[in-house]
Structures are given as C-alpha cells and as structure tokens.
C-alpha cells in the first residue's frame, strides 16, 4: 500500500495521532491530537480543502488542517509512517 494512503487511513481513523510536519513558512513542528474530529467546527459548508486532514491538537487546544504532502512523520496505533 502507498505511504500516502496509509497516512490518510491513519488520520481519518478517529484515533490519536502524533507526528511532525513542515509549516507553510518552512519551519518543522510537531502535533499530537485526535484525527477525524468535527465537534466544535462551525456548521454550514466546509471551507477546508477536501485533500487536507483535520485534527484537533490536544496540546495546543486547537483544530489544525494538515496538507498530506507536508507530513514528514506520523505515529498512529503504534505504527510509524515516514515520508522522508
């Protein structure tokens, strides 16, 4: 299975995930949160790009939209996925 498909499957699972990604300004940072959540997002039509992943970062207490191509490393259910 392709690594991008595995990452997409892990992020849409609704489980806790952790990893690192590259921000738009080129800085590398980490996240730790729950994937596949939408409890406190506003109703109506989603402005989120359908290719991006929505997670709730429990350390920063905010929602994040991650671009799949910017994810460098992901840990989900004791599985490590690296795109480097």
N, C-alpha and C positions, 0 to 999 in steps of 0.2 A: 504494500500500500504506500502511496506517495506521502511524504512527510507533511505536506500542507494539508492533506486530507485528514491525517491523524491529529494534527493540531486543531483543525476545525471540529473534528469529532470530540476532542477533549474539552474544548472551550464551550461547545453547545450542550455538554452533558449535564450542566447544572451543579457540578461538583466544585470543590475548592481547587484552585489552580494557583501556581506561583511561577514566576519567570522573570526574564529580562527582555527589554525591547529598546529600540532606538527611537527617541523622540524626534519630532519634526526639525528641531534645531541641531540634531546630530548627537545629542547627549544620550548616553546609555544609562537607563534607570531600571528599577525593578518594580514588580507589582505582586500582590498577594490578595486574592479575593475570590469571590463566588462568580461563576460563569452562568450565563443564561438567565439573568435576573431582570425584572422589569417592574418591581413593586411600586417604587416612588417616581417612576418616569411619568411625564405628563401624557394625558390621553390625546387622541387625535392621530393624525398621520405622522409617522416617524420620519424625521429628517436625517436619520442615520443612514449612511451608505450601506446597502444590504450586504456588501462584501466585508464590512468591518465587524468586529466582535465586541459585544457589550459585556463588561464585567463590572462588579461592584468591588472596589478596593477596600478591604476592611481596615487596613492600616491608615489610609488617608481619609476614609469615610466619604467616598465619592464614587460616582459612576465614571467609567473610562471606556472610550471607544478605541479599540486597537486595530491597526491595519495588519492584516495577516503577514504581509511581506516585511514588516518591521520587527516581528517577534524573532528573537535570537535563540531563546531557551525557554522551555516550558516543562513544568513538573505537574503531573496530574495522576492521581491514584497510583502513586509510587512508580510511574513511568516517566522517563526523561526523554524529551524530544529536543534536539538541537538542529538548527538550520545553518550552522556555521560550516 
